[in-house]
Amino acid sequence: MPPKVVLVSLLSLVLVYSAAGLECRIYVSSSDGINNTSCWTGGVQTPCATIDLAIQGTATLQYNCSSGILINLPPGTYTLDTTSLLEQQLLRNNVSIIGMRDGSRYEE
């Protein structure tokens, strides 16, 4: 019986450790490249009226994300070629970006 208890305890430790190191993502959907219609993390969509609100949400999310943020940009106004403003604002807010994706391309 004791080996089962040890196994359950070890499994719990692994699950907690794995959750602490999750890669986190923020999805940004923009209408004109300046105002975001929505941003969401973990599949839960919430309105974010401006890039600043998206950044605040990302900065809050990062407290739970040890490896940084992966930003997903759907095809549209934001692309990897036109994200310098967004990247600068995220960096000014001490958000670690581990990558950006705009549909088919990925950049680290």
Secondary structure, 3 states (H helix, E strand, C coil): CHHHHHHHHHHHHHHHHHHHCCCEEEEEEECCCCCEEEEEECCEEECCCCHHHHHHHHHHHHCCCCCCEEEECCCCCCCHHHCHHHHHHHHHCCCCEEEEECCCCEEC
